Amino acid sequence: MSTPLPPAPAVAAPADSLVTITHVVYALHTLSLVIGAVGAVSIIGAFVFGWPSIIAVIINYVKRSDVRGTYLDSHFSWQIRTFWWALLIAVVIGVIGLVLLPLLGFGLVIWGIGFFVIGIWAIYRIARGWMALMDRRPMPVPS
């Protein structure tokens, strides 16, 4: 016989304006990804260095205290972690590619494949988060 799970803690319903702000942040990140996909920059380059994503992360930090105790808190954490992990991984790929550049252009292959993969990962993270927000579901947050 299995024991029943304890009830989930009550989560306050967020104000509609905070839901709108969260949609705007996802839209800004998406704009950066689209600029990277259709522009001369890489997807990940536009995501971590483009003004829309930088503005989005600033909004996340400024409004973070307003969403505490709501399911939007998990979305803000998701967005912030996506940005910073993408930046960190892009820098690591950039350094590895730079070190391997003298080896017959092997660094260019690392850059191309690495930036493409991390760009796809960023697209996945933003799409998954935005779809969950549309369903008013929280995002998984590491403990």
N, C-alpha and C positions, 0 to 999 in steps of 0.2 A: 504494500500500500504506500503510495507516495504522499508526502506531506504537501499541503497547499503552500503556494508561494505567498509571501507577505504582500499586502497591497502596495502598489507603487505610491511614492510620496506625491502629495498634491502639488500640482504645478499651476501657478497663477496664469490666467489668460492675459496675453500681452495686448497692449493698446494697438488699435488698427494702424496708427502712425508708425509704430515700431515694426510692424509687419511690412509696411510699405518701405521703410528704410532698409530692411533686410532684402527685399526684392531689388531695390536700387543698388545695393552693394553687389548682389549677384549679377545684375545687369552691367555694372561697371567692369567687373571681372570678365564677363562675357565679351564686352566691347574690346577689351585688351586682347583677348584670345582671337577674336575675329580680325583685329588689326594685324596681329602676327600672322594669321593664316593667309590673308590676302595682300599683305604688304611685303616690303623688302626685308623685314626683320623676321627672326624665328618666332614661332608661337610662344615659346617660353621666354624669349627675350622681351617681347611686348608685354607678356604677363607680369614679369617681375620688375621691369624697368619702365613700363608705360604709365603715363599719368592716370588713366582710369583706375588701374589696380592700386596704385599708390594712394589715390584719393579714397578708394574703397577701404583700404586697411586703416587709414586715418579715421574714417567714419566708424569702423569697427571699434577702435580703441576709445574714441570719444563717447560713443553710445553704449559701450559695453556694460556700464553700471546700470543703465536704464533697462536692460533686458535680463538682469539677474533674476532668477526664480521663475523664468518662463522657458518654454521650449526654444525660444529664439537664442538663448544663451548658448545652446549647443551649436547653432548655426554660426554664431559669431566666432566661437572657438574653431569650428570647422574651416571657416573662411580664413581666419588668421593663420592657422596651422598650414593650410594649403599654400598660402603665399610664402611663408617663411621656409617651409620645406622645399618648395620649388626654387626659391632663391639659393638656399644652401646647396641643393643638388646641382643646380646650374653652375654655381661657382666651382664645385668639385669637378664636374665634367669639364669645365673650361680649363682648370689647372691641369688635369690629367691630359687633355688634348694638347695643351701648350707644351708640356713636358715631352710628349710623344711626337710633336710636330717634326723634329729633325729626322725621325725615322721614316723617311720616304713618304711623308704626308699622312702617316698613320693617324696623327692627331686630328686631321680633318675628318677622317672616318669616325673617330670617337665623338667629335663634336656633332657631326651630322646625325648619327644614330642616337647618341645620348640626348641631344636637344629635342629630337623628334619624339623619343619615348617619353621624356618628362613633359613635353607639350601635350601629348595624348593623355597622360596621367592628370594634368591640370584640367583639361577639358572634361574628363570623367568626373573629377572631384566637384567642379562647379556645376555640371549638369546633374549629378546625383543629389547634391545639396539643394539646388533650386527645385528639383522635382519633389523632394521631401518637404520643402517649405510650402509648395503649392498644395500639398496634402495635409499641411499643418502637423507634420511629424518632426520630432527632434532627430538630430544626427547622433550617431554613436560617438561617445567621447571616451578617450582612454582614461583609466583610473589611475 
